[in-house]
């Protein structure tokens, strides 16, 4: 049975870092970090996640403000709200709660967030800086995966790393981050599956990261013995939560494997809070200059 790569211990360490940052900031500048969640509509799932963020933020001494816009708001109105938050010196970080209603252009709205307040790492400038090895804020989930992998003590150089899923906030930035560690990186996607090659690539992976959102897509028997498996996917089925990897079978073959839930998720939120604290510190420092 592989070793469980749980997120809670790492998240707790990051929480301690954030508390130290926030305490020092309050002492020096007389204020703590503040971030705003821009939410369109009031879906139950989105609202629950926002409440979770508020709970974690409060625990760390960070203030979370929520701006809720109506479901059928016009795109120009959302962008205007983002610009107002950009220009509000009391707001250090901006989160655009996803998914947005289908009539809104998510990428266009994200591109209007000021890069220095983009604590999710989704602005084109922050994404582009990953290529230049001059990262500002990196996408929180991709960063969480890297920090979990580092907990294993693995030597990245030369490892066969396979990423299943090529989203702009997980798969693609993660591929660049692993390339910087000199891993040999393969990115699989729907084209890989349609060509019948997904199993072949997964079987070769010494480091496997799956971020698709299709429960049990990756069969346990495909896992290379001794591999490190990070499962980013999370789907609710009949009241139960499942990842993208067949956990029980995969755990028998992997050296390390993340649980779902309790793996990547807690670390992602912790990194988000760390980004907020770091953004606040940088902004306060510039104000004092």
Residue pairs with C-beta under 8 A, 6 or more apart in sequence:
1 251
1 252
2 229
2 250
2 251
2 252
2 253
2 254
2 255
2 256
2 257
3 255
3 256
3 257
4 251
4 256
4 257
4 258
4 259
5 148
5 151
5 152
5 228
5 230
5 256
5 257
5 258
5 259
5 263
6 258
6 259
6 262
6 263
7 144
7 148
7 258
7 262
7 263
7 264
7 265
7 266
7 267
8 262
8 266
10 147
10 148
10 151
10 266
10 267
10 270
11 266
11 267
11 269
11 270
14 147
14 267
14 270
14 271
14 273
14 274
15 59
15 60
15 270
15 273
17 274
18 60
18 62
18 270
18 273
18 274
18 277
19 60
19 61
21 274
21 277
21 278
21 281
22 32
22 33
22 60
22 61
22 62
22 277
23 61
24 281
25 31
25 32
25 33
25 277
25 280
25 281
25 284
26 32
26 61
28 284
29 284
29 288
31 284
32 61
32 62
32 63
32 280
33 61
33 62
33 63
33 92
33 93
33 276
33 277
33 279
33 280
33 281
34 62
34 63
34 64
34 65
34 90
34 91
34 92
34 93
34 280
35 57
35 62
35 63
35 64
35 65
35 91
35 92
35 93
35 94
35 95
35 119
35 276
35 279
36 64
36 65
36 66
36 67
36 85
36 91
36 93
36 94
36 95
37 50
37 53
37 64
37 65
37 66
37 67
37 95
37 97
38 67
38 69
38 78
38 81
38 82
38 85
38 94
38 95
38 96
38 97
39 46
39 47
39 50
39 66
39 67
39 68
39 69
39 97
40 68
40 69
40 70
40 71
40 73
40 78
40 97
40 100
40 101
40 104
41 68
41 69
41 70
41 71
41 101
42 68
42 71
46 97
46 98
46 99
49 97
50 66
50 97
52 269
53 64
53 95
53 269
53 272
54 64
54 66
56 269
56 270
56 273
57 63
57 64
57 273
57 276
58 64
60 273
60 277
62 273
62 276
62 277
65 91
67 81
67 85
69 77
69 78
69 81
71 101
72 101
72 103
73 104
75 103
75 104
75 105
75 108
75 109
78 100
78 104
78 109
79 108
79 109
79 112
82 94
82 96
82 109
82 112
82 113
83 112
85 91
85 94
85 117
86 94
86 112
86 113
86 114
86 117
89 283
89 287
91 117
92 117
92 119
92 276
92 279
92 280
92 283
93 117
93 118
93 119
93 275
93 276
93 279
93 280
94 113
94 114
94 117
94 118
94 119
95 119
95 120
95 272
96 106
96 109
96 110
96 113
96 120
96 122
98 106
99 106
100 106
100 109
110 122
110 123
111 123
111 124
113 122
113 123
114 123
115 123
115 125
115 126
115 136
115 137
116 136
116 279
116 282
116 283
117 279
118 125
118 126
118 136
118 137
119 137
119 272
119 275
119 276
119 279
120 137
120 139
120 140
120 169
120 272
120 275
121 127
121 136
121 137
121 138
121 139
121 140
121 142
121 143
121 169
121 173
121 275
122 139
122 168
122 169
125 136
126 135
126 136
126 137
126 138
127 139
127 168
127 173
129 135
129 136
130 138
130 173
130 176
130 177
131 176
133 180
137 275
137 279
138 173
138 177
139 169
139 170
139 173
140 268
140 269
140 271
140 272
140 275
141 169
141 170
141 211
141 232
141 264
141 268
142 169
142 170
142 173
142 174
142 177
143 177
143 268
143 271
144 264
144 267
144 268
144 270
144 271
145 170
145 174
145 209
145 230
145 232
145 264
146 174
146 177
146 178
147 267
147 271
148 230
148 258
148 263
148 264
148 267
149 156
149 207
149 228
149 230
152 228
152 255
152 256
154 207
154 228
156 178
156 181
156 182
156 183
156 207
157 181
157 182
157 183
158 182
158 183
158 184
159 183
159 184
159 206
159 207
160 183
160 184
160 186
160 204
160 205
160 206
160 207
161 178
161 183
161 184
161 185
161 186
161 205
161 206
161 207
161 208
161 209
162 185
162 186
162 187
162 188
162 201
162 202
162 204
162 205
162 207
162 208
162 209
163 171
163 174
163 175
163 178
163 185
163 186
163 187
163 188
163 209
163 210
163 211
164 171
164 188
164 189
164 192
164 198
164 202
164 208
164 209
164 210
164 211
164 212
164 217
164 218
164 244
165 171
165 188
165 189
165 209
165 210
165 211
165 212
165 232
166 172
166 175
166 187
166 188
166 189
167 211
170 211
170 232
171 187
171 189
171 209
171 211
172 187
174 209
174 211
175 185
175 187
178 185
178 207
179 185
183 207
186 201
186 204
186 205
188 197
188 198
188 201
188 202
192 198
192 201
199 219
199 222
202 208
202 218
202 222
202 223
203 222
203 223
203 224
204 224
205 223
205 224
205 227
206 224
206 226
206 227
206 228
207 227
207 228
207 230
208 218
208 223
208 224
208 227
208 228
208 229
208 230
208 245
209 230
209 232
210 217
210 218
210 229
210 230
210 231
210 232
210 233
210 243
210 244
210 245
211 232
211 233
211 244
212 233
212 244
213 233
213 234
213 235
213 244
214 233
214 235
214 244
215 233
215 235
215 237
215 242
215 243
215 244
216 242
216 243
216 244
216 245
216 246
217 233
217 244
217 245
218 244
218 245
218 246
218 250
219 246
219 249
220 245
220 246
220 247
220 248
220 249
220 250
220 251
220 252
220 253
221 249
221 253
223 229
223 245
223 249
223 250
223 253
223 254
224 253
225 253
226 253
226 254
226 255
227 253
227 254
227 255
228 254
228 255
228 256
228 257
229 245
229 250
229 254
229 256
229 257
229 258
230 257
230 258
230 263
230 264
231 243
231 244
231 245
231 247
231 257
231 258
231 260
231 263
231 264
232 243
232 244
232 264
233 242
233 243
233 244
233 245
233 260
234 241
234 242
234 243
234 260
234 261
234 265
235 241
235 242
235 243
236 242
241 260
241 261
242 260
243 258
243 260
243 263
245 257
245 260
247 257
247 259
247 260
250 257
251 257
258 264
